[in-house]
């Protein structure tokens, strides 16, 4: 009998990322100085580029480069070691740091915030005429979000049997300032527990599950939000009453859209985390960017087909310009808590305690067994996941596992001194100098290049030219 060979799949070894080899890094490295000079050219009233935008791009050019410093990890059993480059911890440009932030946010919410109860995603989009003001007024964003979630709360309370008028929802709202085509499109993604919570006399909470959330119920929420938002804009003087009355009469709900079709069951833990990652996703995906030639880039659409976005053909300067517009300002929260999950809610502690894993049945069957010694508490917050744990959660690769002997590795040093960094990189054969950025240069004839490509690509897939004048949407429509 022939012997059967069974192949055991082992996780691939960890390999550090090399951002300098990616298309986005080479694009920013080559064209950022030119874009910065063009933005500042002819501007006499201050700097047209915000400080946080320039800082994000410059820090991205240093992210993952060993010449700027690194950490050293070593295996205590066989002595194998490797270097870990520092990250920029940016919020708008770096794909690696954006992915880490997305996974960390989703893991924290799934592990420590949301109880093991059904979830539903509520999405609100508004017409472009209102979107203009929401994009530029953080206070107005908060008012619109509260109005939307209060309408959702009233809907869930009405569809939850036994819920009183004081019952509250639990929600986490994500403010998306971008669309799938790297365009400015402010809309709200809200992950809401599919029911309401009420307090008990004993100080606990009871959950009333919602039923019958169908298309008419969602349409009622949409009509309520549309009416409330238009009234709010009229009160603030941003919209004329006649215009608001006309927008109510528009076909197709006047550009307002409320969607609540996505529902995650209580036992679907992977689906819960996938939904949270989707809501916490960054505006840019590196795997959708590819080069057509040295001066043209194609960004694939995330929603192909009817009603979706088409692939965008951009010049490098246009790509940097779109990324710069989507970088969030500093000290602006990207998600907010509402209802029983709000920081000042008296029910928050009782609700978030339900997110902890339940006691296994064996503990109730054999209560006389001696309990294992309690481990020392970790001196870190629950929201701060270790770098190695996050990588294992994303790629199923644990970087602090020795590829030679399988032992545990630990970080033993952080190297930041220039002389020491240079000596170590020389010994390892790594570049001792960081990649240099190209100086500013004169722009080529983008219009001529677009005309040359018109035969191969339809006109509606190319980036539109810049307008000759600035159209103020607050005045004329």
Phi, psi and omega in degrees: 000128181290140179287137178268129179259123179255122180274122179265120181281123178250146178296142181294152178291157180285133174233128183292149181285153178234085185296335182294347179266356182275158181292321180296317180298314180296326179292312179294320180298324185274325193243356184294318180297322177294316179298319180295319179292322179292325178293324182271348183291125177077009178260109181267341183260081175077187182264121180289344180262118179300153183298320184291334178289311178298321179296322180297317180292318182291323177291327177296323179293345177260350186289128177078010180262120184296332182295343179266007180116161184196169172254156181242124177251141185221142176273127181285347183265309183253352178084005179292140179218163175207169185254145179237115181288152178286154177252162183272343181056036180284172184239357187223331188248312189291117180296324181293312181291326176295320178294318178298318180294321178297313182292322179295318178296313180295321180293319179296315181293320181288326185271328192234348186247301186280127173293166179280072182226163181298145178240152174222138177265125175249126183239131178240127172235144185239164179298159181298328182296324177274332182297330179302315182285322179297326182295335189246357184232100180300324179296321178291325175301313180297320179295319179294321180293318179295320179298318180296314183289329175293323175294320176296319180298317178296323178294313181293323179296321180289336182256011178250116182294133177083002181277134178270179181291345180265001180292143184236154175270170171235122187215153170234122184255134177249126179265110178265124180257015187220159172250181183288344181256027181060034179254158177284116182209096182277124175208171188240132170247120183239122174265115188238134171297130189281068180164189181230158180249143175229145180280153178252158178301334181278001179095004178264196180227152174231139184257129176252110182289144179270143177226155176075027175280091184248188183298317177298323179294320179292322178295325177294321176297318181296317180295322179293318179293319180298314180296317181292321180292317179297320176296322179294320179292325178292317179297326181279358180077016180268349184212136176287148182297324178295320178294321178296320178296322178292323180293331176294328182274355182298150175286163179056040176062020173066023180091355175278142181215126174236124181236135178218039184279339184271120178228133180249128179289163184295326184273355183271080180293314177299321179295325178297314182288327176296319179296318181292324175294321179298318180289330181264012186292154177280169182285344188234137177241120185295326184287352178266357182259130175215159184262131172272321174200180184301340184240013178220135179238147178241126176250113184292150178281143176274344180233078179286165177098185181298133180082354180264184181264145179274159174300142183255127173260117187234150167280161178304322179292325177292322177297314179297323180295320179289320178296320180297324180290339183261000178288122182289147177297159178292152177060034175244121182290140179263348172213152185226153181257147185218151176074226182289348177266358178294149183301328183264011180283132178291346180263000185298315183297319181291325181286314181292338176295335178288348178282343180289150180297144180290157178291129182296152181299332182299330181292329179278332181285319183238076183284350183273353179292140180294137180283143177293154179298139181291134178284154179295135182294141179286134182273066178203159177284156181294331183285343184264098179274146179293152180302316182293322180293322179294319177297319178295327180286330181274305191253000184057036176231123179264111188290336181267032171250123186297125180288347182267309184247352181079009180280173179276136177252157177218154179281124186251346183197154172241116186259118180232342181289135187298317182294317180292319177301316181297316182296318182292318180292325175297319180293329181269353181077022178266156178299135183266351180241141179289159176300139181269143178274144180287143177290167179294142179222167179290140182286144174285180182277091183296322183295321179295323179292323178294321178295324179293333181266003185293334180287329183271333184229138177297156183293330183283355176266349181270154179295135180292151179290160178291139180290156179286339179218163180270121182269114181276106183288347179284343187255309187240140177223000000 
